[in-house]
């Protein structure tokens, strides 16, 4: 019997929020463990995506389990040629889209074998803030609505699968229809750890195939997918996942606004740093001002080191190359090998291979990587600014000061920066008679240059003088009439013979 009575206990707002963001009986949010490397380059970092289930051994594992326990039914079956081609085409399309948006390396990934998640095993290089902005401006609402309408009830998923011959036997054996008409999963008998691993894989495969369009709406939601624990409560799981994403989008939109919007209480906040604003904001909403991050330190083999957040870094590359080319002799290490009871040949190999320090962060959930990237930005003083044209935040690069972003506006091939310059010039020139006169005569004389009535050299000299006169007219030093008289006199029309 419990010694506590929680009937009157009222959790605070952070407890409620933290509960909503944590794994529960319906969803696992931290199913995989990805790695983030922050190197010497303070502008970029690198993510290596977990490839937990995306390997050829899965097929071997399935067949091995079925050989040991023929009575076990699995949803994971070999695809038909038609299914294979469809999945392969889908993967190729998604990869093209992903590689057009991000700096991604897919080296070592078998593109002949369809993946459940096209990012599994990928290495991704990002600018600080790039993943955050991609997430907060992603359109999740459209794919969520689509999933709700297409897969609104578990019965729809099961009935559709039952129409597929290769799934029918499996579903009939692992599920049963209750009195209320719902399909419920039967308890599954577990024989060994491999079967548990396979069960996790099937849960992941089912979940991702169901929500892949939601996941692919942003990079971070794709590399941190959830796993639904209860396939008989699929609608509830989707609703919880949608709430989770929506809450994170709002959290980071609000956080970015408070820490980086220069127009938000400027007299009160603009004299303090974004890191200070972060701490103040957290205290204002009664959230903790610190978070836990999982940093991993180790050493590993390293052949070379790069400037872009390398997995392993070696301080002296020449030394590493020399050791590879000139392995130590077994005779010189015989005493050391004897002390640690190791064969001299094996010890010589260990001493010849260069090793470097490896430091990275592990993250599993969408919440984890958003927190990691945002706090790393605070550490490195990377700044956002709100674009004065589209109203979206963008990353400030170096000391380059601008009020407009480089996003391409929909329906055009021009950036906000280009369009703003054009719009500002147009606004500046509206009602300016001097500029209108200059453009009028510029077009007239440029046309005469094309037909060789005016020499190009003379036109260039005129253009310089005309700009000076234009500015004098704009400043009121000469009148528009005087400017017109000067323009007319520059290249008078030839008199007809």
C-alpha positions as CSV (number, residue, x, y, z in Angstrom):
1,X,0.0,0.0,0.0
2,X,1.4,3.4,-1.0
3,X,2.2,5.8,1.8
4,X,1.4,8.8,-0.4
5,X,-2.0,10.1,-1.5
6,X,-1.6,12.1,-4.8
7,X,-5.3,12.8,-5.3
8,X,-4.8,16.5,-4.5
9,X,-1.4,16.9,-6.2
10,X,-1.2,19.6,-8.8
11,X,1.8,19.5,-11.2
12,X,3.2,22.8,-12.3
13,X,3.4,23.9,-15.9
14,X,6.9,22.6,-16.4
15,X,5.9,19.1,-15.0
16,X,3.0,19.0,-17.4
17,X,5.1,20.1,-20.3
18,X,7.9,17.7,-19.5
19,X,5.4,14.9,-19.3
20,X,4.0,15.7,-22.7
21,X,7.5,15.7,-24.2
22,X,8.6,12.4,-22.6
23,X,8.1,8.8,-23.7
24,X,4.8,7.4,-22.7
25,X,2.8,4.2,-23.0
26,X,1.8,5.1,-26.6
27,X,5.0,6.7,-28.0
28,X,8.8,6.4,-27.7
29,X,10.3,9.7,-28.8
30,X,14.0,8.7,-28.2
31,X,14.1,5.4,-30.2
32,X,17.5,5.9,-31.9
33,X,20.7,7.5,-30.8
34,X,22.3,9.9,-33.3
35,X,25.6,11.8,-33.0
36,X,26.4,15.5,-33.3
37,X,30.1,16.6,-33.7
38,X,31.1,20.2,-33.0
39,X,34.6,20.9,-34.3
40,X,36.9,23.8,-34.7
41,X,34.8,25.4,-37.3
42,X,32.4,27.6,-35.3
43,X,29.9,28.0,-38.1
44,X,29.1,24.4,-38.9
45,X,28.6,21.1,-37.1
46,X,28.1,17.5,-38.3
47,X,25.4,14.9,-37.6
48,X,25.8,11.2,-38.1
49,X,22.4,9.5,-38.2
50,X,21.8,6.2,-36.5
51,X,21.4,3.3,-38.9
52,X,20.1,0.9,-36.3
53,X,17.8,-1.2,-38.5
54,X,19.0,-0.2,-42.0
55,X,21.4,-3.1,-42.7
56,X,21.4,-6.4,-44.6
57,X,21.5,-8.4,-41.3
58,X,17.8,-7.7,-40.8
59,X,16.8,-10.2,-43.5
60,X,19.2,-12.8,-41.9
61,X,17.7,-12.2,-38.5
62,X,14.2,-12.6,-39.7
63,X,15.0,-15.9,-41.4
64,X,17.0,-17.1,-38.4
65,X,14.1,-16.5,-36.0
66,X,11.6,-18.2,-38.3
67,X,13.9,-21.2,-38.6
68,X,14.2,-21.5,-34.8
69,X,10.6,-20.8,-34.1
70,X,8.4,-21.6,-37.2
71,X,5.3,-20.8,-35.1
72,X,6.3,-17.1,-34.9
73,X,4.6,-14.8,-37.4
74,X,6.3,-11.7,-38.6
75,X,5.1,-8.7,-40.6
76,X,8.5,-8.3,-42.1
77,X,8.4,-10.2,-45.4
78,X,10.4,-10.1,-48.6
79,X,9.0,-7.4,-50.9
80,X,7.7,-8.3,-54.4
81,X,9.5,-6.9,-57.4
82,X,6.7,-4.3,-57.8
83,X,6.9,-3.2,-54.2
84,X,10.7,-3.1,-54.4
85,X,10.6,-0.8,-57.5
86,X,8.1,1.5,-55.9
87,X,10.1,1.9,-52.7
88,X,13.3,2.4,-54.6
89,X,11.8,5.1,-56.8
90,X,10.3,6.8,-53.7
91,X,13.7,6.6,-51.9
92,X,15.5,8.2,-55.0
93,X,13.0,11.1,-55.1
94,X,13.3,11.7,-51.4
95,X,17.1,11.6,-51.6
96,X,17.2,14.1,-54.4
97,X,15.0,16.5,-52.5
98,X,17.1,16.1,-49.3
99,X,20.4,16.6,-51.1
100,X,19.1,19.8,-52.8
101,X,18.3,21.3,-49.4
102,X,21.2,20.0,-47.1
103,X,24.9,19.1,-47.3
104,X,24.5,15.3,-47.0
105,X,26.9,12.5,-47.6
106,X,25.3,9.1,-48.3
107,X,28.7,7.2,-48.7
108,X,28.4,3.6,-47.7
109,X,24.6,3.5,-48.0
110,X,23.3,0.9,-50.3
111,X,21.0,2.8,-52.7
112,X,20.0,-0.5,-54.4
113,X,18.2,-1.6,-51.2
114,X,15.1,0.5,-50.2
115,X,15.5,2.1,-46.8
116,X,12.7,2.7,-44.3
117,X,14.2,6.1,-43.6
118,X,16.4,7.7,-46.3
119,X,18.5,9.5,-43.7
120,X,19.6,6.4,-41.8
121,X,23.4,6.2,-41.8
122,X,23.8,9.6,-43.5
123,X,26.3,12.2,-42.5
124,X,24.9,15.8,-42.6
125,X,26.8,19.0,-42.3
126,X,24.8,22.0,-41.1
127,X,25.3,25.7,-40.4
128,X,24.4,26.7,-36.8
129,X,20.7,27.5,-36.8
130,X,19.9,25.8,-40.1
131,X,18.2,22.8,-38.5
132,X,16.3,25.0,-36.0
133,X,14.9,27.3,-38.7
134,X,14.1,24.4,-41.0
135,X,12.0,22.9,-38.1
136,X,10.1,25.9,-36.9
137,X,9.0,26.9,-40.4
138,X,8.1,23.4,-41.6
139,X,4.6,22.7,-42.6
140,X,3.5,19.7,-40.5
141,X,-0.2,20.5,-40.5
142,X,-0.8,19.4,-44.1
143,X,0.8,15.8,-43.8
144,X,-0.8,15.4,-40.3
145,X,-4.3,16.1,-41.7
146,X,-3.5,13.6,-44.5
147,X,-2.6,10.9,-42.1
148,X,-5.7,11.5,-40.0
149,X,-8.0,11.2,-43.1
150,X,-6.2,8.2,-44.6
151,X,-5.4,6.3,-41.5
152,X,-8.0,7.6,-39.1
153,X,-8.6,4.3,-37.4
154,X,-6.5,1.2,-36.9
155,X,-9.2,-0.9,-38.6
156,X,-8.5,0.9,-41.9
157,X,-4.8,0.0,-41.6
158,X,-5.6,-3.6,-40.7
159,X,-8.4,-4.1,-43.3
160,X,-6.1,-2.7,-46.0
161,X,-3.4,-5.0,-45.0
162,X,-5.8,-8.0,-44.9
163,X,-6.6,-7.3,-48.6
164,X,-2.9,-7.9,-49.2
165,X,-2.4,-11.7,-49.4
166,X,1.1,-11.7,-47.9
167,X,-0.1,-9.9,-44.7
168,X,-3.4,-11.7,-44.2
169,X,-2.1,-14.7,-42.4
170,X,0.1,-12.7,-40.1
171,X,-2.6,-10.3,-39.1
172,X,-5.2,-13.0,-38.5
173,X,-2.7,-14.8,-36.2
174,X,-1.5,-11.8,-34.2
175,X,-4.8,-9.9,-33.8
176,X,-8.4,-10.6,-32.9
177,X,-11.6,-8.6,-33.2
178,X,-13.2,-7.5,-29.9
179,X,-16.9,-7.2,-29.1
180,X,-16.9,-3.5,-29.9
181,X,-15.5,-4.2,-33.4
182,X,-11.9,-3.0,-32.8
183,X,-8.9,-5.1,-33.7
184,X,-6.7,-5.9,-30.8
185,X,-3.2,-7.5,-30.8
186,X,-2.9,-10.8,-29.1
187,X,-0.1,-11.2,-26.4
188,X,3.0,-12.3,-28.2
189,X,5.2,-15.2,-26.8
190,X,8.9,-14.1,-26.6
191,X,11.6,-16.7,-26.8
192,X,14.9,-14.7,-27.0
193,X,16.5,-11.3,-27.3
194,X,16.6,-11.4,-31.1
195,X,12.8,-11.7,-31.2
196,X,12.5,-8.5,-29.1
197,X,14.9,-6.8,-31.4
198,X,12.8,-7.9,-34.4
199,X,9.6,-6.7,-32.6
200,X,11.2,-3.3,-32.1
201,X,12.1,-3.2,-35.8
202,X,8.5,-4.1,-36.9
203,X,7.1,-1.4,-34.6
204,X,9.5,1.2,-36.1
205,X,8.8,0.1,-39.7
206,X,5.0,0.2,-39.2
207,X,5.3,3.7,-37.5
208,X,7.6,5.3,-40.0
209,X,5.6,4.0,-43.0
210,X,2.5,5.5,-41.4
211,X,4.0,8.9,-40.6
212,X,6.9,9.3,-43.1
213,X,5.3,12.4,-44.8
214,X,5.0,14.0,-41.4
215,X,8.6,13.1,-40.5
216,X,10.0,14.3,-43.8
217,X,8.5,17.7,-43.4
218,X,11.7,18.7,-41.6
219,X,15.2,17.3,-41.3
220,X,15.2,16.9,-37.5
221,X,11.8,15.2,-37.4
222,X,13.1,12.7,-40.0
223,X,16.3,11.8,-38.2
224,X,14.4,11.6,-34.8
225,X,11.3,9.6,-35.7
226,X,9.0,8.3,-33.0
227,X,7.9,4.7,-32.5
228,X,4.2,3.9,-31.7
229,X,4.0,1.3,-29.0
230,X,0.3,0.5,-29.5
231,X,-0.8,-0.2,-33.0
232,X,-4.3,-0.7,-31.7
233,X,-4.4,3.0,-30.6
234,X,-2.9,4.5,-33.8
235,X,-5.2,7.6,-33.8
236,X,-4.3,8.5,-30.3
237,X,-0.6,8.1,-31.0
238,X,-0.8,10.3,-34.1
239,X,-2.7,12.9,-32.0
240,X,0.0,12.8,-29.3
241,X,2.8,13.1,-31.9
242,X,1.1,16.0,-33.6
243,X,0.8,17.8,-30.2
244,X,4.4,17.1,-29.5
245,X,5.6,18.7,-32.7
246,X,3.3,21.6,-32.4
247,X,4.5,22.3,-28.8
248,X,8.1,22.2,-29.9
249,X,7.5,24.5,-32.9
250,X,5.8,27.1,-30.5
251,X,8.5,26.7,-27.9
252,X,11.3,27.5,-30.3
253,X,9.5,30.3,-32.1
254,X,8.9,32.0,-28.8
255,X,12.4,31.3,-27.6
256,X,14.0,32.7,-30.8
257,X,11.8,35.7,-30.7
258,X,12.6,36.5,-27.0
259,X,16.4,36.0,-27.4
260,X,16.9,37.5,-30.9
261,X,14.1,39.9,-31.9
262,X,15.6,43.4,-31.7
263,X,12.1,45.0,-31.7
264,X,10.9,43.0,-28.7
265,X,11.0,45.4,-25.7
266,X,14.2,47.1,-27.1
267,X,14.7,49.5,-24.2
268,X,14.6,46.6,-21.8
269,X,16.3,43.7,-23.6
270,X,18.6,45.0,-26.3
271,X,21.5,45.7,-23.9
272,X,21.9,42.1,-22.8
273,X,23.2,39.0,-24.6
274,X,21.0,36.3,-26.1
275,X,22.4,33.9,-23.5
276,X,21.2,36.2,-20.7
277,X,17.8,36.6,-22.4
278,X,17.6,32.7,-22.5
279,X,18.0,32.5,-18.8
280,X,15.6,35.3,-18.1
281,X,12.9,33.8,-20.4
282,X,13.2,30.4,-18.8
283,X,12.7,32.0,-15.4
284,X,9.7,34.1,-16.6
285,X,7.8,31.0,-17.7
286,X,9.0,29.0,-14.6
287,X,11.1,26.5,-16.6
288,X,14.6,25.4,-15.5
289,X,17.4,27.6,-16.9
290,X,19.7,24.6,-17.6
291,X,19.4,21.3,-19.5
292,X,21.2,18.0,-19.6
293,X,23.3,17.1,-22.6
294,X,24.9,13.8,-23.2
295,X,28.5,14.3,-24.2
296,X,30.6,11.3,-25.1
297,X,34.4,11.3,-24.9
298,X,36.7,8.6,-26.4
299,X,39.5,7.8,-28.7
300,X,39.4,6.1,-32.0
301,X,41.3,5.2,-35.2
302,X,42.0,8.2,-37.4
303,X,43.6,8.2,-40.8
304,X,43.0,11.9,-41.6
305,X,41.4,14.9,-40.1
306,X,39.2,17.5,-41.8
307,X,38.2,21.0,-41.0
308,X,34.5,20.3,-41.0
309,X,33.8,18.8,-37.6
310,X,35.8,15.6,-38.1
311,X,34.7,12.5,-36.2
312,X,38.3,12.1,-35.0
313,X,41.0,14.8,-35.0
314,X,44.7,14.1,-35.0
315,X,46.9,17.1,-34.1
316,X,49.9,15.9,-36.2
317,X,48.9,14.3,-39.5
318,X,52.5,13.9,-40.7
319,X,53.3,11.9,-37.6
320,X,50.3,9.7,-38.2
321,X,51.3,9.0,-41.8
322,X,54.9,8.2,-40.7
323,X,53.6,5.7,-38.1
324,X,51.5,4.0,-40.8
325,X,54.4,3.8,-43.2
326,X,57.0,2.7,-40.6
327,X,55.4,0.2,-38.1
328,X,57.4,-0.5,-34.9
329,X,59.5,-3.6,-34.8
330,X,58.3,-6.5,-32.7
331,X,61.6,-6.9,-31.0
332,X,61.5,-3.3,-29.6
333,X,58.2,-3.9,-27.9
334,X,58.7,-7.5,-26.6
335,X,59.0,-6.4,-23.0
336,X,55.8,-4.4,-23.1
337,X,53.9,-7.1,-24.9
338,X,55.1,-9.7,-22.3
339,X,53.9,-7.5,-19.4
340,X,50.3,-7.2,-20.7
341,X,50.3,-10.8,-22.1
342,X,49.7,-9.8,-25.7
343,X,51.3,-11.0,-28.9
344,X,54.1,-8.6,-30.1
345,X,52.6,-8.6,-33.6
346,X,49.2,-7.5,-32.3
347,X,50.8,-4.8,-30.1
348,X,52.9,-3.5,-33.0
349,X,49.7,-3.1,-35.0
350,X,48.0,-1.2,-32.2
351,X,51.0,1.2,-31.8
352,X,51.2,1.8,-35.5
353,X,47.6,2.8,-36.1
354,X,47.0,6.5,-35.3
355,X,44.3,7.4,-32.8
356,X,42.6,10.7,-32.1
357,X,40.3,12.2,-29.6
358,X,36.6,11.7,-30.3
359,X,34.1,14.0,-28.6
360,X,30.5,14.1,-29.6
361,X,26.9,14.5,-28.3
362,X,24.3,11.8,-28.4
363,X,20.7,12.7,-29.0
364,X,17.6,10.6,-29.7
365,X,14.6,12.9,-29.7
366,X,13.5,15.9,-31.6
367,X,13.5,17.9,-28.4
368,X,17.1,16.8,-27.6
369,X,18.6,18.1,-30.9
370,X,16.6,21.4,-30.8
371,X,17.9,22.0,-27.3
372,X,21.5,21.0,-28.3
373,X,21.6,23.3,-31.4
374,X,20.1,26.3,-29.7
375,X,22.3,26.2,-26.6
376,X,25.4,25.6,-28.9
377,X,24.4,28.8,-30.8
378,X,24.4,30.6,-27.4
379,X,27.8,29.3,-26.6
380,X,29.3,30.5,-30.0
381,X,27.3,33.7,-30.1
382,X,25.6,32.8,-33.4
383,X,22.8,35.2,-34.0
384,X,19.4,35.2,-35.7
385,X,17.7,38.3,-37.1
386,X,14.1,38.8,-38.3
387,X,13.9,39.6,-42.0
388,X,12.2,43.0,-42.4
389,X,10.6,41.8,-45.6
390,X,9.2,38.2,-45.0
391,X,9.2,38.4,-41.2
392,X,11.1,35.1,-40.8
393,X,14.4,34.7,-38.9
394,X,17.7,34.1,-40.6
395,X,21.2,33.4,-39.5
396,X,23.6,36.3,-39.2
397,X,26.9,35.4,-40.8
398,X,30.1,36.9,-39.4
399,X,30.1,40.7,-39.2
400,X,27.9,41.1,-42.3
401,X,25.0,43.4,-41.2
402,X,21.8,43.0,-43.2
403,X,18.1,43.2,-42.5
404,X,17.0,40.8,-45.2
405,X,17.4,37.1,-45.7
406,X,18.5,35.0,-48.6
407,X,15.3,32.9,-48.9
408,X,13.9,32.6,-52.4
409,X,10.3,34.0,-52.4
410,X,7.7,31.6,-53.6
411,X,6.8,32.0,-57.3
412,X,10.1,33.9,-58.0
413,X,13.8,33.2,-58.4
414,X,14.8,36.2,-56.3
415,X,15.7,36.5,-52.6
416,X,14.2,38.8,-50.0
417,X,17.5,40.7,-50.1
418,X,17.2,41.3,-53.9
419,X,13.5,42.2,-53.8
420,X,13.9,44.5,-50.8
421,X,16.7,46.4,-52.7
422,X,14.4,46.8,-55.7
423,X,11.4,47.8,-53.5
424,X,13.4,50.3,-51.5
425,X,14.8,51.9,-54.6
426,X,11.4,52.2,-56.1
427,X,10.1,53.8,-52.9
428,X,13.0,56.1,-52.8
429,X,12.5,57.3,-56.4
430,X,8.8,57.7,-56.3
431,X,8.0,61.4,-56.7
432,X,11.6,62.3,-57.3
433,X,11.4,64.4,-60.5
434,X,15.2,64.5,-60.9
435,X,15.5,60.7,-61.1
436,X,12.6,60.4,-63.5
437,X,14.3,63.0,-65.8
438,X,17.6,61.1,-65.6
439,X,15.9,57.8,-66.6
440,X,14.0,59.4,-69.4
441,X,17.1,60.9,-71.0
442,X,19.3,57.8,-70.2
443,X,16.9,55.6,-72.2
444,X,16.8,58.2,-75.1
445,X,20.6,58.5,-75.4
446,X,21.2,54.7,-74.8
447,X,19.0,54.0,-77.8
448,X,21.1,56.4,-79.9
449,X,24.3,54.7,-78.8
450,X,22.9,51.4,-80.3
451,X,22.3,53.0,-83.7
452,X,25.8,54.8,-83.5
453,X,24.4,58.3,-83.4
454,X,26.4,58.7,-80.1
455,X,29.8,57.3,-79.4
456,X,29.9,54.8,-76.4
457,X,32.8,56.7,-74.9
458,X,30.9,60.0,-75.0
459,X,27.8,58.3,-73.5
460,X,29.9,56.9,-70.5
461,X,31.3,60.4,-69.8
462,X,27.8,61.9,-70.0
463,X,26.4,59.2,-67.6
464,X,28.9,60.3,-64.9
465,X,28.1,64.0,-65.3
466,X,24.3,63.3,-65.5
467,X,24.4,61.4,-62.1
468,X,26.1,64.4,-60.5
469,X,23.5,66.8,-62.0
470,X,20.7,64.4,-60.9
471,X,21.9,64.4,-57.3
472,X,22.3,68.2,-57.4
473,X,18.7,68.5,-58.6
474,X,17.5,66.1,-55.9
475,X,19.2,68.2,-53.2
476,X,17.7,71.4,-54.6
477,X,20.9,73.0,-55.8
478,X,19.4,73.3,-59.4
479,X,15.8,73.3,-60.5
480,X,14.2,70.5,-62.6
481,X,13.9,73.0,-65.4
482,X,17.6,73.7,-65.3
483,X,18.4,70.0,-65.2
484,X,16.1,69.4,-68.2
485,X,17.8,72.2,-70.1
486,X,21.2,70.7,-69.4
487,X,20.0,67.2,-70.5
488,X,18.6,68.6,-73.8
489,X,21.8,70.4,-74.6
490,X,24.1,67.4,-74.1
491,X,23.4,65.5,-77.4
492,X,21.2,67.8,-79.5
493,X,19.4,66.1,-82.4
494,X,21.1,66.5,-85.8
495,X,19.4,69.0,-88.1
496,X,17.9,67.5,-91.2
497,X,19.7,68.5,-94.4
